Amino acid sequence: MAIREMDDMVQSGLDRAVEMMTLAAKTSFKFGSRNTIKVISITGSEIEQLAEYCFSLGDMAPLAARDGRFAADLVKEPSAVLLIGDKRQSLFNYNCGACGYRTCAELNKAEMVESLTSNGPSCVFRNINLHMAADAAAAMAWRLGLHCRVFSTLAFAAKALEVMPGVDMIVSIAVSAAKTDPFFDRHKFWTQEVWDQTFKKEFPTFTRGFIGAVEDEDW
Amino acid sequence: MSVERTLKEFEEDRKEAARVAARMLLASAVTSPRVGGVGECTVHIIDDECDIEDLCQVVEEMSSENKAWEFFLRDAAMLRDADAVLVVTSLRSLTDPSDINCNLCGKLTCEYLRKEEKLPMEPGIAYTGPLCTFRAMNISYAVDGIVSLARNLGIDYGVFWSAGAAAMRMGILPRATGFALAVAISVTEKSPFRDIPVKYSEINERTMNDRIIRRLWPQFRSIYS
Protein backbone atom coordinates (compact mmCIF):
# COMPACT_ATOMS: atom_id res chain seq x y z
CA MET A 1 0.00 0.00 0.00
CA ALA A 2 1.42 3.30 -1.02
CA ILE A 3 1.17 6.30 1.26
CA ARG A 4 0.45 9.68 -0.34
CA GLU A 5 1.17 12.91 1.46
CA MET A 6 -1.54 15.50 1.96
CA ASP A 7 0.27 18.24 0.01
CA ASP A 8 0.62 15.97 -2.96
CA MET A 9 -3.06 15.05 -2.92
CA VAL A 10 -4.19 18.66 -2.46
CA GLN A 11 -2.06 19.76 -5.41
CA SER A 12 -3.28 17.00 -7.68
CA GLY A 13 -6.88 17.61 -6.51
CA LEU A 14 -6.48 21.27 -7.37
CA ASP A 15 -5.13 20.42 -10.81
CA ARG A 16 -8.08 18.14 -11.41
CA ALA A 17 -10.50 20.79 -10.09
CA VAL A 18 -9.13 23.36 -12.54
CA GLU A 19 -9.77 20.87 -15.34
CA MET A 20 -13.34 20.37 -14.10
CA MET A 21 -13.85 24.13 -14.01
CA THR A 22 -12.65 24.36 -17.60
CA LEU A 23 -15.13 21.66 -18.51
CA ALA A 24 -17.95 23.55 -16.78
CA ALA A 25 -16.94 26.77 -18.54
CA LYS A 26 -16.89 25.08 -21.91
CA THR A 27 -20.27 23.42 -21.52
CA SER A 28 -22.06 26.32 -19.80
CA PHE A 29 -25.11 27.90 -21.39
CA LYS A 30 -24.25 30.13 -24.35
CA PHE A 31 -26.51 32.43 -26.32
CA GLY A 32 -27.03 31.46 -29.96
CA SER A 33 -25.06 28.25 -29.39
CA ARG A 34 -21.95 30.30 -30.19
CA ASN A 35 -19.23 28.72 -28.16
CA THR A 36 -16.00 30.49 -29.03
CA ILE A 37 -14.36 30.97 -25.64
CA LYS A 38 -10.73 30.12 -25.01
CA VAL A 39 -9.55 28.92 -21.62
CA ILE A 40 -6.08 28.63 -20.14
CA SER A 41 -4.92 28.19 -16.58
CA ILE A 42 -1.84 29.68 -14.98
CA THR A 43 -0.07 29.00 -11.72
CA GLY A 44 2.98 30.10 -9.73
CA SER A 45 5.33 32.40 -11.56
CA GLU A 46 2.75 33.40 -14.18
CA ILE A 47 0.37 34.57 -11.45
CA GLU A 48 3.25 36.42 -9.84
CA GLN A 49 3.86 38.19 -13.12
CA LEU A 50 0.25 39.40 -13.23
CA ALA A 51 0.47 40.36 -9.56
CA GLU A 52 3.59 42.40 -10.17
CA TYR A 53 2.02 44.23 -13.08
CA CYS A 54 -1.14 44.99 -11.07
CA PHE A 55 0.88 46.17 -8.11
CA SER A 56 3.03 48.40 -10.32
CA LEU A 57 -0.07 50.39 -11.31
CA GLY A 58 -0.05 51.79 -7.77
CA ASP A 59 -2.03 54.96 -7.30
CA MET A 60 -3.12 54.97 -10.94
CA ALA A 61 -5.42 52.04 -10.19
CA PRO A 62 -5.65 51.39 -6.43
CA LEU A 63 -7.99 48.43 -6.89
CA ALA A 64 -5.56 46.72 -9.24
CA ALA A 65 -2.68 47.46 -6.88
CA ARG A 66 -4.61 45.94 -4.00
CA ASP A 67 -5.46 42.80 -5.97
CA GLY A 68 -1.84 42.58 -7.15
CA ARG A 69 -0.60 42.58 -3.59
CA PHE A 70 -3.24 39.99 -2.78
CA ALA A 71 -2.30 37.72 -5.72
CA ALA A 72 1.37 37.82 -4.70
CA ASP A 73 0.25 36.26 -1.42
CA LEU A 74 -2.09 33.84 -3.12
CA VAL A 75 0.68 31.83 -4.80
CA LYS A 76 2.28 31.00 -1.47
CA GLU A 77 -0.36 28.28 -1.05
CA PRO A 78 -1.73 25.88 -3.70
CA SER A 79 -3.60 28.08 -6.15
CA ALA A 80 -4.41 28.60 -9.81
CA VAL A 81 -5.98 31.24 -12.02
CA LEU A 82 -8.27 30.30 -14.87
CA LEU A 83 -8.29 32.81 -17.72
CA ILE A 84 -11.26 32.79 -20.08
CA GLY A 85 -11.13 34.98 -23.17
CA ASP A 86 -13.05 35.70 -26.32
CA LYS A 87 -13.03 37.93 -29.42
CA ARG A 88 -15.15 41.04 -29.46
CA GLN A 89 -17.19 40.97 -32.67
CA SER A 90 -20.83 39.88 -32.80
CA LEU A 91 -21.67 36.46 -34.20
CA PHE A 92 -25.35 36.60 -33.34
CA ASN A 93 -27.09 39.01 -35.71
CA TYR A 94 -29.46 39.96 -32.86
CA ASN A 95 -29.38 43.69 -33.78
CA CYS A 96 -30.28 44.47 -30.18
CA GLY A 97 -28.65 47.89 -29.87
CA ALA A 98 -26.95 47.27 -26.52
CA CYS A 99 -23.49 48.05 -27.93
CA GLY A 100 -24.72 51.37 -29.28
CA TYR A 101 -24.82 50.28 -32.93
CA ARG A 102 -28.16 49.61 -34.57
CA THR A 103 -27.04 46.38 -36.22
CA CYS A 104 -24.43 43.73 -35.61
CA ALA A 105 -23.00 44.46 -39.07
CA GLU A 106 -22.33 48.06 -38.01
CA LEU A 107 -20.57 46.90 -34.86
CA ASN A 108 -18.44 44.45 -36.80
CA LYS A 109 -17.47 47.17 -39.28
CA ALA A 110 -16.56 49.69 -36.55
CA GLU A 111 -12.87 50.38 -36.08
CA MET A 112 -11.27 48.44 -33.24
CA VAL A 113 -10.12 50.57 -30.32
CA GLU A 114 -7.21 48.86 -28.63
CA SER A 115 -6.30 49.36 -25.02
CA LEU A 116 -4.39 47.52 -22.33
CA THR A 117 -7.52 46.33 -20.53
CA SER A 118 -9.58 45.12 -23.49
CA ASN A 119 -10.31 45.87 -27.10
CA GLY A 120 -13.64 47.46 -27.94
CA PRO A 121 -16.31 48.01 -29.02
CA SER A 122 -17.44 44.53 -28.07
CA CYS A 123 -20.69 42.65 -28.48
CA VAL A 124 -22.61 42.64 -25.20
CA PHE A 125 -23.96 39.14 -25.81
CA ARG A 126 -20.47 37.83 -26.44
CA ASN A 127 -19.47 39.33 -23.10
CA ILE A 128 -22.50 37.71 -21.50
CA ASN A 129 -21.48 34.31 -22.91
CA LEU A 130 -17.94 34.82 -21.64
CA HIS A 131 -19.03 35.73 -18.15
CA MET A 132 -21.61 32.96 -17.94
CA ALA A 133 -18.74 30.58 -18.62
CA ALA A 134 -16.85 32.30 -15.80
CA ASP A 135 -19.80 31.82 -13.47
CA ALA A 136 -20.11 28.14 -14.41
CA ALA A 137 -16.42 27.69 -13.58
CA ALA A 138 -16.89 29.54 -10.28
CA ALA A 139 -19.96 27.42 -9.46
CA MET A 140 -17.93 24.27 -10.14
CA ALA A 141 -15.11 25.51 -7.90
CA TRP A 142 -17.68 26.21 -5.18
CA ARG A 143 -19.12 22.73 -5.47
CA LEU A 144 -15.66 21.17 -5.30
CA GLY A 145 -14.93 23.05 -2.09
CA LEU A 146 -12.29 25.43 -3.42
CA HIS A 147 -11.90 29.04 -2.32
CA CYS A 148 -12.77 31.12 -5.33
CA ARG A 149 -13.11 34.66 -6.56
CA VAL A 150 -13.63 36.26 -9.95
CA PHE A 151 -11.13 39.03 -10.71
CA SER A 152 -11.34 41.53 -13.53
CA THR A 153 -8.13 43.22 -12.41
CA LEU A 154 -5.97 40.11 -12.95
CA ALA A 155 -7.77 39.54 -16.24
CA PHE A 156 -6.97 43.06 -17.44
CA ALA A 157 -3.34 42.46 -16.45
CA ALA A 158 -3.35 39.24 -18.46
CA LYS A 159 -4.65 41.18 -21.45
CA ALA A 160 -2.02 43.89 -21.00
CA LEU A 161 0.81 41.34 -20.73
CA GLU A 162 -0.62 39.33 -23.65
CA VAL A 163 -0.66 36.13 -21.64
CA MET A 164 -3.51 34.94 -23.82
CA PRO A 165 -2.92 35.92 -27.45
CA GLY A 166 -5.76 36.25 -29.94
CA VAL A 167 -8.51 37.43 -27.62
CA ASP A 168 -10.04 40.87 -27.06
CA MET A 169 -11.44 40.51 -23.57
CA ILE A 170 -10.55 38.27 -20.65
CA VAL A 171 -12.04 37.34 -17.29
CA SER A 172 -10.12 35.52 -14.57
CA ILE A 173 -11.22 33.12 -11.85
CA ALA A 174 -8.73 32.61 -9.06
CA VAL A 175 -8.98 29.48 -6.93
CA SER A 176 -7.05 28.46 -3.90
CA ALA A 177 -6.72 25.39 -1.70
CA ALA A 178 -5.31 27.36 1.24
CA LYS A 179 -6.06 26.41 4.84
CA THR A 180 -8.40 29.37 5.25
CA ASP A 181 -10.27 31.40 2.63
CA PRO A 182 -7.74 33.97 1.37
CA PHE A 183 -10.39 35.86 -0.59
CA PHE A 184 -12.73 38.41 0.92
CA ASP A 185 -10.31 39.26 3.69
CA ARG A 186 -8.22 42.20 2.69
CA HIS A 187 -8.05 43.77 6.11
CA LYS A 188 -4.60 42.35 6.67
CA PHE A 189 -3.30 44.81 4.10
CA TRP A 190 -4.53 47.80 6.04
CA THR A 191 -2.70 49.26 9.02
CA GLN A 192 -4.95 51.04 11.50
CA GLU A 193 -3.29 54.31 10.62
CA VAL A 194 -3.86 54.01 6.88
CA TRP A 195 -7.42 52.87 7.51
CA ASP A 196 -8.20 55.87 9.73
CA GLN A 197 -6.61 58.26 7.28
CA THR A 198 -8.45 56.85 4.27
CA PHE A 199 -11.77 56.71 6.09
CA LYS A 200 -11.45 60.31 7.20
CA LYS A 201 -10.62 61.39 3.68
CA GLU A 202 -13.39 59.41 2.00
CA PHE A 203 -16.16 60.00 4.52
CA PRO A 204 -15.42 63.37 6.15
CA THR A 205 -18.99 63.87 7.34
CA PHE A 206 -19.09 60.59 9.29
CA THR A 207 -17.54 61.99 12.45
CA ARG A 208 -18.50 65.63 11.98
CA GLY A 209 -21.46 66.84 14.03
CA PHE A 210 -22.36 69.79 11.84
CA ILE A 211 -21.61 69.32 8.16
CA GLY A 212 -21.10 73.02 7.50
CA ALA A 213 -18.36 73.36 10.10
CA VAL A 214 -14.75 73.32 8.92
CA GLU A 215 -12.77 71.46 11.54
CA ASP A 216 -9.71 70.52 9.59
CA GLU A 217 -7.47 73.29 8.30
CA ASP A 218 -6.28 71.46 5.25
CA TRP A 219 -9.80 70.34 4.33
CA MET B 1 -56.39 15.97 -18.57
CA SER B 2 -58.33 13.35 -16.74
CA VAL B 3 -60.94 14.28 -14.17
CA GLU B 4 -59.33 12.06 -11.55
CA ARG B 5 -58.66 13.86 -8.30
CA THR B 6 -55.08 12.58 -7.96
CA LEU B 7 -54.19 13.81 -11.43
CA LYS B 8 -55.57 17.25 -10.62
CA GLU B 9 -53.51 17.26 -7.45
CA PHE B 10 -50.44 16.33 -9.45
CA GLU B 11 -51.05 19.25 -11.79
CA GLU B 12 -51.40 21.65 -8.86
CA ASP B 13 -48.27 20.33 -7.13
CA ARG B 14 -46.30 20.54 -10.36
CA LYS B 15 -47.14 24.22 -10.66
CA GLU B 16 -46.37 24.81 -6.99
CA ALA B 17 -42.97 23.12 -7.49
CA ALA B 18 -42.22 25.59 -10.28
CA ARG B 19 -43.25 28.52 -8.09
CA VAL B 20 -41.03 27.36 -5.22
CA ALA B 21 -38.15 26.63 -7.60
CA ALA B 22 -38.45 30.12 -9.09
CA ARG B 23 -37.82 31.60 -5.67
CA MET B 24 -34.86 29.31 -5.00
CA LEU B 25 -33.41 30.31 -8.37
CA LEU B 26 -33.90 33.96 -7.49
CA ALA B 27 -31.80 33.38 -4.37
CA SER B 28 -29.06 31.77 -6.45
CA ALA B 29 -29.16 34.67 -8.92
CA VAL B 30 -28.93 37.30 -6.21
CA THR B 31 -26.02 35.64 -4.40
CA SER B 32 -23.94 34.86 -7.50
CA PRO B 33 -20.64 36.79 -7.95
CA ARG B 34 -21.00 40.42 -8.94
CA VAL B 35 -18.60 43.21 -9.78
CA GLY B 36 -19.28 46.16 -7.51
CA GLY B 37 -21.82 44.11 -5.72
CA VAL B 38 -24.42 46.62 -4.64
CA GLY B 39 -27.57 47.69 -6.46
CA GLU B 40 -26.49 46.21 -9.75
CA CYS B 41 -29.13 43.65 -10.59
CA THR B 42 -32.66 42.74 -9.64
CA VAL B 43 -34.60 39.57 -10.39
CA HIS B 44 -38.33 39.58 -11.06
CA ILE B 45 -40.52 36.50 -11.05
CA ILE B 46 -43.49 36.28 -13.40
CA ASP B 47 -45.41 33.14 -12.49
CA ASP B 48 -48.99 34.10 -13.25
CA GLU B 49 -50.26 32.52 -16.46
CA CYS B 50 -51.95 35.73 -17.58
CA ASP B 51 -48.82 37.79 -16.94
CA ILE B 52 -46.74 35.31 -18.92
CA GLU B 53 -49.26 35.60 -21.76
CA ASP B 54 -48.97 39.41 -21.67
CA LEU B 55 -45.20 39.03 -21.99
CA CYS B 56 -45.59 36.60 -24.90
CA GLN B 57 -47.88 39.07 -26.71
CA VAL B 58 -45.23 41.79 -26.53
CA VAL B 59 -42.49 39.37 -27.65
CA GLU B 60 -44.66 38.51 -30.67
CA GLU B 61 -45.34 42.14 -31.47
CA MET B 62 -41.61 42.91 -31.36
CA SER B 63 -40.82 40.15 -33.85
CA SER B 64 -42.10 42.24 -36.74
CA GLU B 65 -40.00 45.28 -35.81
CA ASN B 66 -36.65 43.96 -36.92
CA LYS B 67 -35.76 41.39 -39.54
CA ALA B 68 -33.27 39.80 -37.19
CA TRP B 69 -36.00 39.22 -34.62
CA GLU B 70 -38.12 36.74 -36.54
CA PHE B 71 -37.16 34.05 -34.03
CA PHE B 72 -39.08 36.01 -31.37
CA LEU B 73 -42.21 34.20 -32.60
CA ARG B 74 -40.63 30.88 -31.73
CA ASP B 75 -39.47 32.30 -28.40
CA ALA B 76 -43.04 33.38 -27.60
CA ALA B 77 -44.35 29.89 -28.38
CA MET B 78 -41.77 28.41 -26.01
CA LEU B 79 -42.45 31.00 -23.30
CA ARG B 80 -46.14 30.10 -23.32
CA ASP B 81 -45.14 26.65 -22.04
CA ALA B 82 -43.14 28.12 -19.16
CA ASP B 83 -44.40 27.72 -15.61
CA ALA B 84 -42.49 30.81 -14.49
CA VAL B 85 -40.25 33.43 -16.05
CA LEU B 86 -37.42 35.13 -14.16
CA VAL B 87 -36.33 38.47 -15.55
CA VAL B 88 -32.86 39.63 -14.55
CA THR B 89 -32.15 43.33 -14.91
CA SER B 90 -29.05 45.47 -15.01
CA LEU B 91 -29.78 48.73 -13.22
CA ARG B 92 -26.52 50.60 -13.73
CA SER B 93 -25.46 49.84 -17.27
CA LEU B 94 -27.50 52.64 -18.86
CA THR B 95 -26.83 55.63 -16.64
CA ASP B 96 -23.92 54.76 -14.40
CA PRO B 97 -20.71 53.58 -16.12
CA SER B 98 -18.35 51.68 -13.86
CA ASP B 99 -15.52 54.25 -14.02
CA ILE B 100 -12.77 51.72 -14.54
CA ASN B 101 -12.02 52.69 -18.17
CA CYS B 102 -12.03 49.08 -19.34
CA ASN B 103 -12.74 49.93 -22.99
CA LEU B 104 -15.16 47.02 -23.48
CA CYS B 105 -17.56 49.55 -25.01
CA GLY B 106 -14.79 50.81 -27.27
CA LYS B 107 -14.92 54.40 -25.99
CA LEU B 108 -11.59 54.18 -24.10
CA THR B 109 -12.77 56.04 -21.01
CA CYS B 110 -16.04 56.15 -19.10
CA GLU B 111 -16.10 59.93 -19.55
CA TYR B 112 -16.30 59.47 -23.32
CA LEU B 113 -19.05 56.87 -22.89
CA ARG B 114 -21.08 59.34 -20.81
CA LYS B 115 -20.87 61.90 -23.61
CA GLU B 116 -21.91 59.39 -26.26
CA GLU B 117 -25.44 59.79 -27.61
CA LYS B 118 -27.70 56.84 -26.82
CA LEU B 119 -29.81 55.09 -29.44
CA PRO B 120 -33.41 56.34 -29.35
CA MET B 121 -36.12 54.15 -27.77
CA GLU B 122 -37.95 53.29 -30.98
CA PRO B 123 -39.30 50.14 -32.68
CA GLY B 124 -36.52 47.84 -33.83
CA ILE B 125 -34.22 48.76 -30.98
CA ALA B 126 -34.24 46.50 -27.93
CA TYR B 127 -31.66 48.19 -25.73
CA THR B 128 -30.71 51.85 -25.99
CA GLY B 129 -26.94 51.45 -26.15
CA PRO B 130 -24.12 52.12 -25.93
CA LEU B 131 -24.42 50.56 -22.49
CA CYS B 132 -21.64 50.18 -19.99
CA THR B 133 -20.65 46.67 -21.07
CA PHE B 134 -18.78 46.03 -17.85
CA ARG B 135 -22.00 46.69 -15.92
CA ALA B 136 -24.26 44.86 -18.37
CA MET B 137 -22.18 41.69 -18.32
CA ASN B 138 -22.66 41.58 -14.55
CA ILE B 139 -26.05 40.00 -15.09
CA SER B 140 -24.49 37.01 -16.81
CA TYR B 141 -23.45 35.85 -13.34
CA ALA B 142 -27.03 36.17 -12.14
CA VAL B 143 -28.35 34.34 -15.19
CA ASP B 144 -25.82 31.57 -14.84
CA GLY B 145 -26.60 31.44 -11.12
CA ILE B 146 -30.15 30.56 -12.14
CA VAL B 147 -29.02 28.09 -14.80
CA SER B 148 -26.51 26.44 -12.48
CA LEU B 149 -29.04 25.83 -9.70
CA ALA B 150 -31.79 24.85 -12.16
CA ARG B 151 -29.49 22.11 -13.44
CA ASN B 152 -28.90 20.93 -9.87
CA LEU B 153 -32.59 21.02 -8.98
CA GLY B 154 -33.56 19.21 -12.17
CA ILE B 155 -35.64 22.10 -13.47
CA ASP B 156 -35.83 22.68 -17.22
CA TYR B 157 -34.77 26.15 -18.25
CA GLY B 158 -34.48 28.32 -21.32
CA VAL B 159 -32.67 31.65 -21.56
CA PHE B 160 -34.32 34.33 -23.70
CA TRP B 161 -33.18 37.85 -24.37
CA SER B 162 -36.39 38.52 -26.28
CA ALA B 163 -38.46 38.22 -23.09
CA GLY B 164 -36.03 40.47 -21.22
CA ALA B 165 -36.33 43.15 -23.88
CA ALA B 166 -40.12 42.72 -23.95
CA ALA B 167 -40.36 43.12 -20.17
CA MET B 168 -38.43 46.38 -20.51
CA ARG B 169 -40.89 47.53 -23.18
CA MET B 170 -43.83 46.70 -20.93
CA GLY B 171 -42.47 48.92 -18.17
CA ILE B 172 -42.73 46.19 -15.55
CA LEU B 173 -39.07 46.50 -14.57
CA PRO B 174 -37.30 49.18 -12.51
CA ARG B 175 -37.01 52.46 -14.38
CA ALA B 176 -33.19 52.53 -14.55
CA THR B 177 -33.04 49.12 -16.27
CA GLY B 178 -30.65 49.29 -19.22
CA PHE B 179 -30.39 45.64 -20.03
CA ALA B 180 -32.51 42.62 -19.15
CA LEU B 181 -32.47 38.91 -19.87
CA ALA B 182 -35.08 36.32 -19.01
CA VAL B 183 -34.89 32.71 -17.90
CA ALA B 184 -38.01 30.63 -18.32
CA ILE B 185 -38.42 27.52 -16.21
CA SER B 186 -40.66 24.54 -16.58
CA VAL B 187 -41.49 21.48 -14.51
CA THR B 188 -42.68 19.04 -17.14
CA GLU B 189 -41.60 15.65 -18.35
CA LYS B 190 -40.27 17.03 -21.62
CA SER B 191 -38.46 20.36 -21.64
CA PRO B 192 -40.41 22.82 -23.78
CA PHE B 193 -37.25 24.84 -24.40
CA ARG B 194 -35.10 22.44 -26.35
CA ASP B 195 -35.37 19.92 -29.10
CA ILE B 196 -38.25 21.80 -30.68
CA PRO B 197 -39.59 21.26 -34.22
CA VAL B 198 -39.23 23.75 -37.05
CA LYS B 199 -42.04 26.29 -37.56
CA TYR B 200 -42.71 25.93 -33.84
CA SER B 201 -44.60 29.21 -33.68
CA GLU B 202 -47.18 27.72 -36.07
CA ILE B 203 -47.13 24.07 -35.13
CA ASN B 204 -47.06 23.46 -31.40
CA GLU B 205 -49.13 21.74 -28.74
CA ARG B 206 -51.67 24.55 -28.57
CA THR B 207 -52.25 24.91 -32.30
CA MET B 208 -52.31 21.12 -32.70
CA ASN B 209 -54.96 20.85 -29.99
CA ASP B 210 -56.91 23.73 -31.44
CA ARG B 211 -56.86 22.68 -35.06
CA ILE B 212 -57.17 18.92 -34.67
CA ILE B 213 -58.80 17.83 -31.42
CA ARG B 214 -61.05 20.82 -30.86
CA ARG B 215 -62.12 20.98 -34.49
CA LEU B 216 -62.84 17.30 -34.58
CA TRP B 217 -64.79 17.09 -31.34
CA PRO B 218 -67.90 19.13 -32.33
CA GLN B 219 -68.19 17.18 -35.58
CA PHE B 220 -67.78 13.88 -33.78
CA ARG B 221 -70.40 14.95 -31.25
CA SER B 222 -72.91 16.09 -33.84
CA ILE B 223 -72.48 12.98 -35.96
CA TYR B 224 -72.59 10.42 -33.19
CA SER B 225 -75.20 12.01 -30.92
Boltz contact constraints between the chains, C-beta under 6 A:
constraints:
  - contact:
      token1: [A, 29]
      token2: [B, 147]
      max_distance: 6.0
  - contact:
      token1: [A, 29]
      token2: [B, 159]
      max_distance: 6.0
  - contact:
      token1: [A, 93]
      token2: [B, 68]
      max_distance: 6.0
  - contact:
      token1: [A, 95]
      token2: [B, 66]
      max_distance: 6.0
  - contact:
      token1: [A, 95]
      token2: [B, 68]
      max_distance: 6.0
  - contact:
      token1: [A, 96]
      token2: [B, 126]
      max_distance: 6.0
  - contact:
      token1: [A, 96]
      token2: [B, 127]
      max_distance: 6.0
  - contact:
      token1: [A, 97]
      token2: [B, 119]
      max_distance: 6.0
  - contact:
      token1: [A, 97]
      token2: [B, 125]
      max_distance: 6.0
  - contact:
      token1: [A, 97]
      token2: [B, 126]
      max_distance: 6.0
  - contact:
      token1: [A, 97]
      token2: [B, 127]
      max_distance: 6.0
  - contact:
      token1: [A, 97]
      token2: [B, 129]
      max_distance: 6.0
  - contact:
      token1: [A, 98]
      token2: [B, 127]
      max_distance: 6.0
  - contact:
      token1: [A, 98]
      token2: [B, 129]
      max_distance: 6.0
  - contact:
      token1: [A, 98]
      token2: [B, 131]
      max_distance: 6.0
  - contact:
      token1: [A, 98]
      token2: [B, 179]
      max_distance: 6.0
  - contact:
      token1: [A, 99]
      token2: [B, 129]
      max_distance: 6.0
  - contact:
      token1: [A, 100]
      token2: [B, 129]
      max_distance: 6.0
  - contact:
      token1: [A, 100]
      token2: [B, 130]
      max_distance: 6.0
  - contact:
      token1: [A, 113]
      token2: [B, 106]
      max_distance: 6.0
  - contact:
      token1: [A, 115]
      token2: [B, 103]
      max_distance: 6.0
  - contact:
      token1: [A, 117]
      token2: [B, 102]
      max_distance: 6.0
  - contact:
      token1: [A, 117]
      token2: [B, 103]
      max_distance: 6.0
  - contact:
      token1: [A, 118]
      token2: [B, 102]
      max_distance: 6.0
  - contact:
      token1: [A, 118]
      token2: [B, 103]
      max_distance: 6.0
  - contact:
      token1: [A, 118]
      token2: [B, 104]
      max_distance: 6.0
  - contact:
      token1: [A, 120]
      token2: [B, 103]
      max_distance: 6.0
  - contact:
      token1: [A, 120]
      token2: [B, 104]
      max_distance: 6.0
  - contact:
      token1: [A, 120]
      token2: [B, 105]
      max_distance: 6.0
  - contact:
      token1: [A, 120]
      token2: [B, 106]
      max_distance: 6.0
  - contact:
      token1: [A, 121]
      token2: [B, 105]
      max_distance: 6.0
  - contact:
      token1: [A, 121]
      token2: [B, 106]
      max_distance: 6.0
  - contact:
      token1: [A, 122]
      token2: [B, 104]
      max_distance: 6.0
  - contact:
      token1: [A, 124]
      token2: [B, 133]
      max_distance: 6.0
  - contact:
      token1: [A, 124]
      token2: [B, 136]
      max_distance: 6.0
  - contact:
      token1: [A, 127]
      token2: [B, 133]
      max_distance: 6.0
  - contact:
      token1: [A, 127]
      token2: [B, 137]
      max_distance: 6.0
  - contact:
      token1: [A, 128]
      token2: [B, 137]
      max_distance: 6.0
  - contact:
      token1: [A, 128]
      token2: [B, 140]
      max_distance: 6.0
  - contact:
      token1: [A, 131]
      token2: [B, 137]
      max_distance: 6.0
  - contact:
      token1: [A, 131]
      token2: [B, 140]
      max_distance: 6.0
  - contact:
      token1: [A, 132]
      token2: [B, 140]
      max_distance: 6.0
  - contact:
      token1: [A, 132]
      token2: [B, 144]
      max_distance: 6.0
  - contact:
      token1: [A, 135]
      token2: [B, 141]
      max_distance: 6.0
  - contact:
      token1: [A, 135]
      token2: [B, 144]
      max_distance: 6.0
  - contact:
      token1: [A, 136]
      token2: [B, 144]
      max_distance: 6.0
  - contact:
      token1: [A, 138]
      token2: [B, 33]
      max_distance: 6.0
  - contact:
      token1: [A, 139]
      token2: [B, 148]
      max_distance: 6.0
  - contact:
      token1: [A, 150]
      token2: [B, 33]
      max_distance: 6.0
